[in-house]
Each structure stands twice: as structure tokens, then as C-alpha cells.
Amino acid sequence: MKKYENTGSKDTRSGFGAGMTELGQKNENVVALCADLIGSLKFDDFKKNHPERFFQIGIAEANMIGIAAGLTIGGKIPFTGTFANFSTGRVYDQIRQSVAYSDKNVKICASHAGLTLGEDGATHQILEDIGLMKMLPGMTVINTCDYNQTKAATIALADHHGPAYLRFGRPVVANFTPADEPFVIGKAILLNEGTDVTIIATGHLVWEALIAAEKLEAKGISAEVINIHTIKPLDEEAILKSVAKTRCVVTAEEHNYLGGLGESVSGVLALNNPTPQEFVAVKDSFGESGTPEQLMEKYKLNNQAIVEAVERVIKRK
């Protein structure tokens, strides 16, 4: 089993901030728009170094999306930033009409996604955003797993033409992907090779999947672990190649099981290779207030939940 080590826990939103700092220096067409959350989105350095390319819109998210769409007409590459709930649910009509339908080169960047937003509670813990965004024609959807990958994805998006949604988080999590690993949109990353089960994870659940694979190895179960950072377009080839070998799959995500990664994977399998599947995801409910650790435990979004899902799905082969 290939081992990945935590090189120092960091929050993924800081990876976004670092990516924006680098883009500010490299690409004069990159502009940033923020809905009154500069510190939370780690826009501080970009604002300081490029004040002429930073726009503080205030608590007016719909207006922010409209302005971003307009800026693309002049060749600018706008990156918008606010919490995931306000980046998607609050402004869905503006994204649909002004960005997706119009095929505008807007990068919608969303922090504080999922349950790990923590104590702010259900009103801020959006668990439907991946589903909302992946249903929009032409929208690329990315959900990164750690600091390094978030930084790399941010930089890669500047060279990707078309509307895109980048989802990341608030808490400090393991930083384990190589700092120099290329980020290829739409290309899954095989983290561990295995023969008994395929674990397909995204976002904060990727590290938990690696921990689960170690626990499973101790039980004599060989788990293949795939990091799906791009949910749309989905790397169907990687999924089908792995499942042809293992003949069962567990998907893991910090999102409602309705509309998320697991649903996308099940659609691929249904059409190509019907396979037993278990979902590690929120089961059609809202979140609540609590620490990230408490919430991930209560809603069964951790390595132990993945282990139990693997044990269930193997029996269904």
C-alpha cells in the first residue's frame, strides 16, 4: 500500500488564498471579487498586492456574480469568493442565467462547505451545492482534499476556459498530497492500489479513506483508494477500470448522498458495469451546530464509517 503522510495540517481555504496570491503575480487578467469575507476567504494578500484588481462587493452575492460575468466580456478572469452556501444556493438563478447559460469564464470559489463549517450550524452548512452545480450544463465542479491540492486547483482554473465551481473548507485538515503534483481537471488520482474494494472519495473524506484503507489492510482487506477531485467532468475510465478489478465500491463525501459524488458514480456504474455500492454521505438531512469532529462522527463521515461501509459492500459481491 502506498503511504501518504500528513506533512502539516492546514485549512484548504488557505490553499485557495495561496493560489490567488500566485495567480495575482502571474496573470494580470485574474481579478478577485469578495462578498465581505476577505479574511475568511484568505484574500488578504491578493488585495494588498493588487488593489486595482480586487473588488469588495459587500453582502450582495447576486450582484457579485453579475459583475463577475460582466468582467469576462473584457477578457478578465474573475474569481468570486464567499461561503459555499452563499456561493450557490443564494445566487443560483444568477449563476444559471448569467454564467452557465452564457458560458462565461467565471470561477465560483466557495469556502466553508459541508458540515465542517462547524458551530455556525445548518443555515450555513450547505450539503447540496455539488448537486446544484453539477446539474448546470458546462459547469466544471471541483472539490479538493487538502491545502496543496486546493492551491494547485486554483492556479489550474485560470488556464481553464469556462464556468467552474471550486469547493473547499474551513477546518485544519491533513496536508498530504505532493506540493508539486500537477492538477489535471477531470483526471482522478489513484492513491492506493487494491483488489478487494474500491473506495472513491472527495474533499475532506480522502484522508479519512486513506486511514480506512490502513485499518482494512490490518483486517486482511485490500482497498483501492481513488481521489476524485473533479466531480464534473467525472473520470469514468478510472472508476470503471478499478471496479472491474474489485467488483464493489464505497463512495465517501461531505455532502448529501442525493446529488453528490456517490450519485454520479452510481450512474456510471448503472450504465456500464452494475456493481454493489455503499454511500458514506449525509443521509438526506440538514446539519446542526457542533464542532467539525462532533458532526463528522454523528453523521458518520469518518474513517470508521468507511471501514463499516466496506465490510457491508464486500458481503454484497
Secondary structure, 3 states (H helix, E strand, C coil): CCCCCCCCCEEHHHHHHHHHHHHHHHCCCEEEEECCCHHHHCCHHHHHHCHHHEEECCCCHHHHHHHHHHHHHCCCEEEEEEEHHHHCHHHHHHHHHHHHCCCCCCEEEEECCCHHHCCCCCCCCCCCHHHHHHCCCCCEEEECCCHHHHHHHHHHHHCCCCCEEEECCCCEECCCCCCCCCCCCCCCEEEECCCCEEEEECCCHHHHHHHHHHHHHHCCCCEEEEECCEEECCCHHHHHHHHHHHCCEEEEEEEECCCCHHHHHHHHHHHHCCCCEEEEEECCCCCCCCCHHHHHHHCCCCHHHHHHHHHHHHCCC
